[in-house]
Amino acid sequence: FRSKGVACPMNYVKTKLRMEEMEPGERIEVILDDGDPITNVPQSLKGDGQKILLQEKIDPEHHRIVVEKVN
């Protein structure tokens, strides 16, 4: 799921909506821009009770996170 070029908080909203379609235990990979998105999206997902399995920088401007739906 690519959320590159999407401003906060819409990248979080789009990720959350996608996760609502998933079953607990399923995982999603999200590509985020550097800056506010990589700071805010994982923090908000953790606040929702989701599990961040991986967070890594994939190039100078983008990050990849892997999230497991918990609830």
C-alpha positions as CSV (number, residue, x, y, z in Angstrom):
1,F,0.0,0.0,0.0
2,R,1.6,3.2,-1.1
3,S,1.0,6.4,0.8
4,K,3.8,8.4,-0.9
5,G,3.0,12.1,-1.5
6,V,-0.1,12.0,0.8
7,A,-0.2,14.7,3.4
8,C,-0.9,14.0,7.1
9,P,-3.3,13.0,8.4
10,M,-4.8,11.6,5.2
11,N,-2.0,8.9,5.0
12,Y,-3.1,7.7,8.4
13,V,-6.8,7.8,7.5
14,K,-6.2,5.8,4.3
15,T,-4.1,3.2,6.2
16,K,-6.7,2.9,8.9
17,L,-9.5,2.5,6.4
18,R,-7.6,-0.2,4.6
19,M,-6.9,-2.0,7.9
20,E,-10.6,-2.0,8.7
21,E,-11.1,-4.4,5.8
22,M,-8.5,-6.8,7.3
23,E,-8.9,-9.7,9.8
24,P,-6.8,-9.8,13.0
25,G,-3.4,-11.3,12.3
26,E,-3.2,-10.0,8.7
27,R,-0.4,-7.7,7.8
28,I,-0.1,-4.6,5.6
29,E,3.0,-2.9,4.2
30,V,2.8,0.8,3.9
31,I,5.3,3.1,2.1
32,L,5.4,6.6,3.7
33,D,7.3,9.8,3.1
34,D,10.0,11.1,5.4
35,G,9.1,13.7,8.0
36,D,5.7,13.9,9.6
37,P,4.2,10.8,8.0
38,I,6.8,8.4,9.3
39,T,6.6,10.0,12.7
40,N,2.8,10.3,13.0
41,V,1.4,7.2,11.2
42,P,3.2,4.5,13.2
43,Q,2.5,6.4,16.4
44,S,-1.2,6.7,15.6
45,L,-1.5,3.1,14.6
46,K,0.1,2.0,17.9
47,G,-2.4,4.2,19.7
48,D,-5.1,2.3,17.9
49,G,-3.7,-0.9,19.4
50,Q,-2.0,-2.2,16.1
51,K,1.4,-3.8,16.1
52,I,4.3,-2.3,14.1
53,L,6.5,-5.2,13.0
54,L,9.0,-3.3,10.9
55,Q,10.0,0.2,10.3
56,E,12.8,0.9,7.9
57,K,14.2,3.6,5.6
58,I,14.1,2.4,2.0
59,D,15.6,5.5,0.3
60,P,16.4,9.1,1.4
61,E,12.8,10.2,1.2
62,H,10.7,7.1,2.0
63,H,10.1,4.5,4.7
64,R,8.4,1.2,4.8
65,I,6.4,-0.1,7.8
66,V,4.7,-3.4,8.2
67,V,1.7,-3.4,10.5
68,E,-0.2,-6.4,11.9
69,K,-3.8,-5.9,12.7
70,V,-4.5,-6.8,16.3
71,N,-8.1,-5.7,16.7
